[in-house]
Amino acid sequence: MSSLKEIEFAVSQLSPEELAAFRVWFAEFDAAAWDKQIEKDVAEGRLDALAQKALKHLREGRCTDL
């Protein structure tokens, strides 16, 4: 399978049980990709400004408990 259309077609042909298993697999795959991107962004300092702003708000009492 080399194109999105082929993948879409293959997924549309799955049985309900296979589709459920695919959903579980894809959710785990997608979460792992997200985690890798966040780790990369943290390592490269892309979130530093946001973290500093959040900590400033916390020190100033501008945060509320969830």
PyMOL Python script that loads the backbone (N, CA, C, O; Angstrom):
from pymol import cmd

cmd.read_pdbstr("""\
ATOM      1  N   MET A   1       0.849  -1.181   0.000  1.00  0.00           N
ATOM      2  CA  MET A   1       0.000   0.000   0.000  1.00  0.00           C
ATOM      3  C   MET A   1       0.887   1.234   0.000  1.00  0.00           C
ATOM      4  O   MET A   1       1.672   1.450   0.923  1.00  0.00           O
ATOM      5  N   SER A   2       0.756   2.019  -1.017  1.00  0.00           N
ATOM      6  CA  SER A   2       1.637   3.168  -1.117  1.00  0.00           C
ATOM      7  C   SER A   2       0.904   4.494  -1.151  1.00  0.00           C
ATOM      8  O   SER A   2       1.540   5.548  -1.174  1.00  0.00           O
ATOM      9  N   SER A   3      -0.403   4.466  -1.155  1.00  0.00           N
ATOM     10  CA  SER A   3      -1.095   5.750  -1.191  1.00  0.00           C
ATOM     11  C   SER A   3      -2.214   5.786  -0.156  1.00  0.00           C
ATOM     12  O   SER A   3      -2.709   4.758   0.305  1.00  0.00           O
ATOM     13  N   LEU A   4      -2.577   6.981   0.177  1.00  0.00           N
ATOM     14  CA  LEU A   4      -3.648   7.170   1.151  1.00  0.00           C
ATOM     15  C   LEU A   4      -4.940   6.522   0.675  1.00  0.00           C
ATOM     16  O   LEU A   4      -5.649   5.909   1.474  1.00  0.00           O
ATOM     17  N   LYS A   5      -5.253   6.642  -0.588  1.00  0.00           N
ATOM     18  CA  LYS A   5      -6.490   6.041  -1.113  1.00  0.00           C
ATOM     19  C   LYS A   5      -6.480   4.529  -0.933  1.00  0.00           C
ATOM     20  O   LYS A   5      -7.514   3.943  -0.611  1.00  0.00           O
ATOM     21  N   GLU A   6      -5.339   3.890  -1.134  1.00  0.00           N
ATOM     22  CA  GLU A   6      -5.241   2.445  -0.945  1.00  0.00           C
ATOM     23  C   GLU A   6      -5.439   2.074   0.520  1.00  0.00           C
ATOM     24  O   GLU A   6      -6.104   1.088   0.838  1.00  0.00           O
ATOM     25  N   ILE A   7      -4.860   2.866   1.396  1.00  0.00           N
ATOM     26  CA  ILE A   7      -5.022   2.618   2.831  1.00  0.00           C
ATOM     27  C   ILE A   7      -6.479   2.810   3.234  1.00  0.00           C
ATOM     28  O   ILE A   7      -7.037   1.990   3.964  1.00  0.00           O
ATOM     29  N   GLU A   8      -7.097   3.891   2.760  1.00  0.00           N
ATOM     30  CA  GLU A   8      -8.505   4.137   3.073  1.00  0.00           C
ATOM     31  C   GLU A   8      -9.372   2.972   2.605  1.00  0.00           C
ATOM     32  O   GLU A   8     -10.265   2.524   3.325  1.00  0.00           O
ATOM     33  N   PHE A   9      -9.105   2.487   1.398  1.00  0.00           N
ATOM     34  CA  PHE A   9      -9.885   1.365   0.877  1.00  0.00           C
ATOM     35  C   PHE A   9      -9.682   0.124   1.739  1.00  0.00           C
ATOM     36  O   PHE A   9     -10.646  -0.558   2.086  1.00  0.00           O
ATOM     37  N   ALA A  10      -8.431  -0.169   2.083  1.00  0.00           N
ATOM     38  CA  ALA A  10      -8.140  -1.348   2.905  1.00  0.00           C
ATOM     39  C   ALA A  10      -8.851  -1.260   4.249  1.00  0.00           C
ATOM     40  O   ALA A  10      -9.417  -2.248   4.717  1.00  0.00           O
ATOM     41  N   VAL A  11      -8.828  -0.092   4.868  1.00  0.00           N
ATOM     42  CA  VAL A  11      -9.500   0.080   6.164  1.00  0.00           C
ATOM     43  C   VAL A  11     -11.009  -0.105   5.998  1.00  0.00           C
ATOM     44  O   VAL A  11     -11.665  -0.697   6.856  1.00  0.00           O
ATOM     45  N   SER A  12     -11.549   0.397   4.905  1.00  0.00           N
ATOM     46  CA  SER A  12     -13.001   0.273   4.699  1.00  0.00           C
ATOM     47  C   SER A  12     -13.433  -1.178   4.508  1.00  0.00           C
ATOM     48  O   SER A  12     -14.613  -1.494   4.659  1.00  0.00           O
ATOM     49  N   GLN A  13     -12.499  -2.061   4.180  1.00  0.00           N
ATOM     50  CA  GLN A  13     -12.814  -3.472   3.963  1.00  0.00           C
ATOM     51  C   GLN A  13     -12.663  -4.329   5.225  1.00  0.00           C
ATOM     52  O   GLN A  13     -12.959  -5.524   5.194  1.00  0.00           O
ATOM     53  N   LEU A  14     -12.213  -3.739   6.319  1.00  0.00           N
ATOM     54  CA  LEU A  14     -12.002  -4.503   7.548  1.00  0.00           C
ATOM     55  C   LEU A  14     -13.331  -4.933   8.175  1.00  0.00           C
ATOM     56  O   LEU A  14     -14.339  -4.234   8.076  1.00  0.00           O
ATOM     57  N   SER A  15     -13.305  -6.078   8.808  1.00  0.00           N
ATOM     58  CA  SER A  15     -14.475  -6.530   9.560  1.00  0.00           C
ATOM     59  C   SER A  15     -14.593  -5.645  10.802  1.00  0.00           C
ATOM     60  O   SER A  15     -13.642  -4.944  11.151  1.00  0.00           O
ATOM     61  N   PRO A  16     -15.739  -5.668  11.468  1.00  0.00           N
ATOM     62  CA  PRO A  16     -15.871  -4.868  12.690  1.00  0.00           C
ATOM     63  C   PRO A  16     -14.804  -5.198  13.734  1.00  0.00           C
ATOM     64  O   PRO A  16     -14.299  -4.303  14.411  1.00  0.00           O
ATOM     65  N   GLU A  17     -14.465  -6.473  13.863  1.00  0.00           N
ATOM     66  CA  GLU A  17     -13.443  -6.871  14.834  1.00  0.00           C
ATOM     67  C   GLU A  17     -12.070  -6.343  14.424  1.00  0.00           C
ATOM     68  O   GLU A  17     -11.316  -5.840  15.257  1.00  0.00           O
ATOM     69  N   GLU A  18     -11.754  -6.461  13.133  1.00  0.00           N
ATOM     70  CA  GLU A  18     -10.469  -5.953  12.639  1.00  0.00           C
ATOM     71  C   GLU A  18     -10.398  -4.434  12.776  1.00  0.00           C
ATOM     72  O   GLU A  18      -9.349  -3.884  13.109  1.00  0.00           O
ATOM     73  N   LEU A  19     -11.515  -3.764  12.518  1.00  0.00           N
ATOM     74  CA  LEU A  19     -11.547  -2.308  12.632  1.00  0.00           C
ATOM     75  C   LEU A  19     -11.327  -1.887  14.087  1.00  0.00           C
ATOM     76  O   LEU A  19     -10.632  -0.906  14.351  1.00  0.00           O
ATOM     77  N   ALA A  20     -11.907  -2.613  15.015  1.00  0.00           N
ATOM     78  CA  ALA A  20     -11.706  -2.306  16.438  1.00  0.00           C
ATOM     79  C   ALA A  20     -10.234  -2.482  16.807  1.00  0.00           C
ATOM     80  O   ALA A  20      -9.670  -1.654  17.523  1.00  0.00           O
ATOM     81  N   ALA A  21      -9.616  -3.552  16.322  1.00  0.00           N
ATOM     82  CA  ALA A  21      -8.198  -3.782  16.602  1.00  0.00           C
ATOM     83  C   ALA A  21      -7.343  -2.710  15.944  1.00  0.00           C
ATOM     84  O   ALA A  21      -6.355  -2.259  16.524  1.00  0.00           O
ATOM     85  N   PHE A  22      -7.717  -2.301  14.740  1.00  0.00           N
ATOM     86  CA  PHE A  22      -6.989  -1.237  14.051  1.00  0.00           C
ATOM     87  C   PHE A  22      -7.077   0.073  14.830  1.00  0.00           C
ATOM     88  O   PHE A  22      -6.083   0.787  14.962  1.00  0.00           O
ATOM     89  N   ARG A  23      -8.251   0.385  15.339  1.00  0.00           N
ATOM     90  CA  ARG A  23      -8.423   1.609  16.132  1.00  0.00           C
ATOM     91  C   ARG A  23      -7.482   1.626  17.330  1.00  0.00           C
ATOM     92  O   ARG A  23      -6.831   2.633  17.605  1.00  0.00           O
ATOM     93  N   VAL A  24      -7.415   0.502  18.038  1.00  0.00           N
ATOM     94  CA  VAL A  24      -6.531   0.403  19.206  1.00  0.00           C
ATOM     95  C   VAL A  24      -5.085   0.605  18.764  1.00  0.00           C
ATOM     96  O   VAL A  24      -4.348   1.381  19.372  1.00  0.00           O
ATOM     97  N   TRP A  25      -4.681  -0.095  17.702  1.00  0.00           N
ATOM     98  CA  TRP A  25      -3.307   0.020  17.206  1.00  0.00           C
ATOM     99  C   TRP A  25      -3.012   1.463  16.800  1.00  0.00           C
ATOM    100  O   TRP A  25      -1.964   2.006  17.150  1.00  0.00           O
ATOM    101  N   PHE A  26      -3.933   2.084  16.064  1.00  0.00           N
ATOM    102  CA  PHE A  26      -3.669   3.439  15.573  1.00  0.00           C
ATOM    103  C   PHE A  26      -3.613   4.443  16.717  1.00  0.00           C
ATOM    104  O   PHE A  26      -2.787   5.356  16.690  1.00  0.00           O
ATOM    105  N   ALA A  27      -4.460   4.297  17.707  1.00  0.00           N
ATOM    106  CA  ALA A  27      -4.426   5.205  18.856  1.00  0.00           C
ATOM    107  C   ALA A  27      -3.071   5.121  19.549  1.00  0.00           C
ATOM    108  O   ALA A  27      -2.503   6.146  19.928  1.00  0.00           O
ATOM    109  N   GLU A  28      -2.550   3.908  19.717  1.00  0.00           N
ATOM    110  CA  GLU A  28      -1.236   3.736  20.341  1.00  0.00           C
ATOM    111  C   GLU A  28      -0.126   4.298  19.455  1.00  0.00           C
ATOM    112  O   GLU A  28       0.794   4.950  19.950  1.00  0.00           O
ATOM    113  N   PHE A  29      -0.208   4.050  18.163  1.00  0.00           N
ATOM    114  CA  PHE A  29       0.760   4.570  17.194  1.00  0.00           C
ATOM    115  C   PHE A  29       0.769   6.098  17.214  1.00  0.00           C
ATOM    116  O   PHE A  29       1.830   6.722  17.255  1.00  0.00           O
ATOM    117  N   ASP A  30      -0.418   6.687  17.184  1.00  0.00           N
ATOM    118  CA  ASP A  30      -0.545   8.141  17.154  1.00  0.00           C
ATOM    119  C   ASP A  30      -0.035   8.763  18.454  1.00  0.00           C
ATOM    120  O   ASP A  30       0.630   9.799  18.429  1.00  0.00           O
ATOM    121  N   ALA A  31      -0.341   8.138  19.580  1.00  0.00           N
ATOM    122  CA  ALA A  31       0.132   8.645  20.876  1.00  0.00           C
ATOM    123  C   ALA A  31       1.653   8.595  20.948  1.00  0.00           C
ATOM    124  O   ALA A  31       2.278   9.516  21.475  1.00  0.00           O
ATOM    125  N   ALA A  32       2.251   7.536  20.427  1.00  0.00           N
ATOM    126  CA  ALA A  32       3.718   7.418  20.438  1.00  0.00           C
ATOM    127  C   ALA A  32       4.346   8.497  19.563  1.00  0.00           C
ATOM    128  O   ALA A  32       5.372   9.071  19.927  1.00  0.00           O
ATOM    129  N   ALA A  33       3.740   8.775  18.415  1.00  0.00           N
ATOM    130  CA  ALA A  33       4.255   9.834  17.531  1.00  0.00           C
ATOM    131  C   ALA A  33       4.153  11.194  18.218  1.00  0.00           C
ATOM    132  O   ALA A  33       5.074  12.006  18.134  1.00  0.00           O
ATOM    133  N   TRP A  34       3.035  11.441  18.895  1.00  0.00           N
ATOM    134  CA  TRP A  34       2.834  12.694  19.643  1.00  0.00           C
ATOM    135  C   TRP A  34       3.892  12.835  20.735  1.00  0.00           C
ATOM    136  O   TRP A  34       4.493  13.897  20.896  1.00  0.00           O
ATOM    137  N   ASP A  35       4.115  11.747  21.486  1.00  0.00           N
ATOM    138  CA  ASP A  35       5.115  11.770  22.555  1.00  0.00           C
ATOM    139  C   ASP A  35       6.503  12.098  22.007  1.00  0.00           C
ATOM    140  O   ASP A  35       7.230  12.896  22.598  1.00  0.00           O
ATOM    141  N   LYS A  36       6.869  11.490  20.886  1.00  0.00           N
ATOM    142  CA  LYS A  36       8.177  11.765  20.276  1.00  0.00           C
ATOM    143  C   LYS A  36       8.301  13.232  19.890  1.00  0.00           C
ATOM    144  O   LYS A  36       9.347  13.847  20.096  1.00  0.00           O
ATOM    145  N   GLN A  37       7.226  13.795  19.327  1.00  0.00           N
ATOM    146  CA  GLN A  37       7.270  15.197  18.910  1.00  0.00           C
ATOM    147  C   GLN A  37       7.404  16.113  20.117  1.00  0.00           C
ATOM    148  O   GLN A  37       8.186  17.063  20.087  1.00  0.00           O
ATOM    149  N   ILE A  38       6.654  15.843  21.178  1.00  0.00           N
ATOM    150  CA  ILE A  38       6.750  16.660  22.397  1.00  0.00           C
ATOM    151  C   ILE A  38       8.155  16.567  22.976  1.00  0.00           C
ATOM    152  O   ILE A  38       8.738  17.583  23.353  1.00  0.00           O
ATOM    153  N   GLU A  39       8.707  15.346  23.051  1.00  0.00           N
ATOM    154  CA  GLU A  39      10.064  15.175  23.572  1.00  0.00           C
ATOM    155  C   GLU A  39      11.074  15.969  22.739  1.00  0.00           C
ATOM    156  O   GLU A  39      11.988  16.587  23.286  1.00  0.00           O
ATOM    157  N   LYS A  40      10.907  15.950  21.429  1.00  0.00           N
ATOM    158  CA  LYS A  40      11.802  16.705  20.538  1.00  0.00           C
ATOM    159  C   LYS A  40      11.657  18.204  20.788  1.00  0.00           C
ATOM    160  O   LYS A  40      12.652  18.921  20.886  1.00  0.00           O
ATOM    161  N   ASP A  41      10.423  18.670  20.891  1.00  0.00           N
ATOM    162  CA  ASP A  41      10.180  20.094  21.130  1.00  0.00           C
ATOM    163  C   ASP A  41      10.773  20.540  22.470  1.00  0.00           C
ATOM    164  O   ASP A  41      11.349  21.624  22.563  1.00  0.00           O
ATOM    165  N   VAL A  42      10.635  19.717  23.494  1.00  0.00           N
ATOM    166  CA  VAL A  42      11.205  20.046  24.807  1.00  0.00           C
ATOM    167  C   VAL A  42      12.722  20.109  24.708  1.00  0.00           C
ATOM    168  O   VAL A  42      13.339  21.059  25.189  1.00  0.00           O
ATOM    169  N   ALA A  43      13.325  19.098  24.085  1.00  0.00           N
ATOM    170  CA  ALA A  43      14.787  19.047  23.963  1.00  0.00           C
ATOM    171  C   ALA A  43      15.335  20.239  23.191  1.00  0.00           C
ATOM    172  O   ALA A  43      16.440  20.708  23.466  1.00  0.00           O
ATOM    173  N   GLU A  44      14.567  20.726  22.230  1.00  0.00           N
ATOM    174  CA  GLU A  44      15.002  21.866  21.416  1.00  0.00           C
ATOM    175  C   GLU A  44      14.606  23.213  22.023  1.00  0.00           C
ATOM    176  O   GLU A  44      14.872  24.263  21.437  1.00  0.00           O
ATOM    177  N   GLY A  45      13.968  23.181  23.204  1.00  0.00           N
ATOM    178  CA  GLY A  45      13.624  24.419  23.892  1.00  0.00           C
ATOM    179  C   GLY A  45      12.408  25.138  23.357  1.00  0.00           C
ATOM    180  O   GLY A  45      12.172  26.296  23.703  1.00  0.00           O
ATOM    181  N   ARG A  46      11.637  24.479  22.525  1.00  0.00           N
ATOM    182  CA  ARG A  46      10.479  25.142  21.910  1.00  0.00           C
ATOM    183  C   ARG A  46       9.363  25.463  22.899  1.00  0.00           C
ATOM    184  O   ARG A  46       8.510  26.306  22.623  1.00  0.00           O
ATOM    185  N   LEU A  47       9.366  24.789  24.056  1.00  0.00           N
ATOM    186  CA  LEU A  47       8.304  25.013  25.033  1.00  0.00           C
ATOM    187  C   LEU A  47       8.766  25.854  26.215  1.00  0.00           C
ATOM    188  O   LEU A  47       7.991  26.110  27.136  1.00  0.00           O
ATOM    189  N   ASP A  48      10.020  26.282  26.195  1.00  0.00           N
ATOM    190  CA  ASP A  48      10.572  27.035  27.327  1.00  0.00           C
ATOM    191  C   ASP A  48       9.788  28.310  27.618  1.00  0.00           C
ATOM    192  O   ASP A  48       9.481  28.595  28.776  1.00  0.00           O
ATOM    193  N   ALA A  49       9.466  29.072  26.594  1.00  0.00           N
ATOM    194  CA  ALA A  49       8.751  30.337  26.806  1.00  0.00           C
ATOM    195  C   ALA A  49       7.373  30.083  27.416  1.00  0.00           C
ATOM    196  O   ALA A  49       6.940  30.815  28.305  1.00  0.00           O
ATOM    197  N   LEU A  50       6.691  29.049  26.938  1.00  0.00           N
ATOM    198  CA  LEU A  50       5.373  28.729  27.496  1.00  0.00           C
ATOM    199  C   LEU A  50       5.492  28.282  28.949  1.00  0.00           C
ATOM    200  O   LEU A  50       4.668  28.651  29.786  1.00  0.00           O
ATOM    201  N   ALA A  51       6.512  27.493  29.246  1.00  0.00           N
ATOM    202  CA  ALA A  51       6.718  27.037  30.627  1.00  0.00           C
ATOM    203  C   ALA A  51       7.001  28.225  31.539  1.00  0.00           C
ATOM    204  O   ALA A  51       6.452  28.302  32.637  1.00  0.00           O
ATOM    205  N   GLN A  52       7.841  29.140  31.104  1.00  0.00           N
ATOM    206  CA  GLN A  52       8.156  30.318  31.917  1.00  0.00           C
ATOM    207  C   GLN A  52       6.914  31.172  32.151  1.00  0.00           C
ATOM    208  O   GLN A  52       6.702  31.684  33.250  1.00  0.00           O
ATOM    209  N   LYS A  53       6.104  31.319  31.121  1.00  0.00           N
ATOM    210  CA  LYS A  53       4.872  32.096  31.265  1.00  0.00           C
ATOM    211  C   LYS A  53       3.925  31.422  32.255  1.00  0.00           C
ATOM    212  O   LYS A  53       3.311  32.098  33.081  1.00  0.00           O
ATOM    213  N   ALA A  54       3.803  30.108  32.179  1.00  0.00           N
ATOM    214  CA  ALA A  54       2.933  29.371  33.101  1.00  0.00           C
ATOM    215  C   ALA A  54       3.438  29.488  34.535  1.00  0.00           C
ATOM    216  O   ALA A  54       2.649  29.687  35.458  1.00  0.00           O
ATOM    217  N   LEU A  55       4.739  29.368  34.723  1.00  0.00           N
ATOM    218  CA  LEU A  55       5.299  29.496  36.070  1.00  0.00           C
ATOM    219  C   LEU A  55       5.107  30.904  36.621  1.00  0.00           C
ATOM    220  O   LEU A  55       4.843  31.072  37.812  1.00  0.00           O
ATOM    221  N   LYS A  56       5.236  31.905  35.775  1.00  0.00           N
ATOM    222  CA  LYS A  56       5.001  33.298  36.190  1.00  0.00           C
ATOM    223  C   LYS A  56       3.552  33.465  36.646  1.00  0.00           C
ATOM    224  O   LYS A  56       3.291  34.069  37.686  1.00  0.00           O
ATOM    225  N   HIS A  57       2.636  32.942  35.886  1.00  0.00           N
ATOM    226  CA  HIS A  57       1.218  33.022  36.253  1.00  0.00           C
ATOM    227  C   HIS A  57       0.958  32.301  37.573  1.00  0.00           C
ATOM    228  O   HIS A  57       0.178  32.773  38.400  1.00  0.00           O
ATOM    229  N   LEU A  58       1.608  31.166  37.766  1.00  0.00           N
ATOM    230  CA  LEU A  58       1.453  30.430  39.015  1.00  0.00           C
ATOM    231  C   LEU A  58       1.960  31.252  40.199  1.00  0.00           C
ATOM    232  O   LEU A  58       1.287  31.349  41.225  1.00  0.00           O
ATOM    233  N   ARG A  59       3.150  31.844  40.055  1.00  0.00           N
ATOM    234  CA  ARG A  59       3.713  32.674  41.135  1.00  0.00           C
ATOM    235  C   ARG A  59       2.812  33.867  41.433  1.00  0.00           C
ATOM    236  O   ARG A  59       2.698  34.285  42.586  1.00  0.00           O
ATOM    237  N   GLU A  60       2.183  34.408  40.422  1.00  0.00           N
ATOM    238  CA  GLU A  60       1.324  35.579  40.592  1.00  0.00           C
ATOM    239  C   GLU A  60      -0.085  35.213  41.080  1.00  0.00           C
ATOM    240  O   GLU A  60      -0.921  36.095  41.282  1.00  0.00           O
ATOM    241  N   GLY A  61      -0.343  33.929  41.267  1.00  0.00           N
ATOM    242  CA  GLY A  61      -1.649  33.494  41.741  1.00  0.00           C
ATOM    243  C   GLY A  61      -2.739  33.577  40.681  1.00  0.00           C
ATOM    244  O   GLY A  61      -3.921  33.699  41.003  1.00  0.00           O
ATOM    245  N   ARG A  62      -2.342  33.513  39.435  1.00  0.00           N
ATOM    246  CA  ARG A  62      -3.300  33.637  38.340  1.00  0.00           C
ATOM    247  C   ARG A  62      -3.796  32.294  37.834  1.00  0.00           C
ATOM    248  O   ARG A  62      -4.440  32.226  36.787  1.00  0.00           O
ATOM    249  N   CYS A  63      -3.502  31.223  38.567  1.00  0.00           N
ATOM    250  CA  CYS A  63      -3.917  29.872  38.177  1.00  0.00           C
ATOM    251  C   CYS A  63      -5.026  29.386  39.101  1.00  0.00           C
ATOM    252  O   CYS A  63      -5.107  29.803  40.256  1.00  0.00           O
ATOM    253  N   THR A  64      -5.855  28.528  38.604  1.00  0.00           N
ATOM    254  CA  THR A  64      -6.894  27.936  39.427  1.00  0.00           C
ATOM    255  C   THR A  64      -6.742  26.416  39.424  1.00  0.00           C
ATOM    256  O   THR A  64      -6.268  25.834  38.449  1.00  0.00           O
ATOM    257  N   ASP A  65      -7.144  25.791  40.507  1.00  0.00           N
ATOM    258  CA  ASP A  65      -7.102  24.334  40.585  1.00  0.00           C
ATOM    259  C   ASP A  65      -8.133  23.737  39.645  1.00  0.00           C
ATOM    260  O   ASP A  65      -9.202  24.311  39.432  1.00  0.00           O
ATOM    261  N   LEU A  66      -7.815  22.613  39.100  1.00  0.00           N
ATOM    262  CA  LEU A  66      -8.764  21.910  38.227  1.00  0.00           C
ATOM    263  C   LEU A  66      -9.680  21.043  39.044  1.00  0.00           C
ATOM    264  O   LEU A  66     -10.550  20.370  38.490  1.00  0.00           O
TER     265      LEU A  66
END
""", "prot")
cmd.dss("prot")
cmd.show_as("cartoon", "prot")
cmd.util.cbc("prot")
cmd.orient("prot")
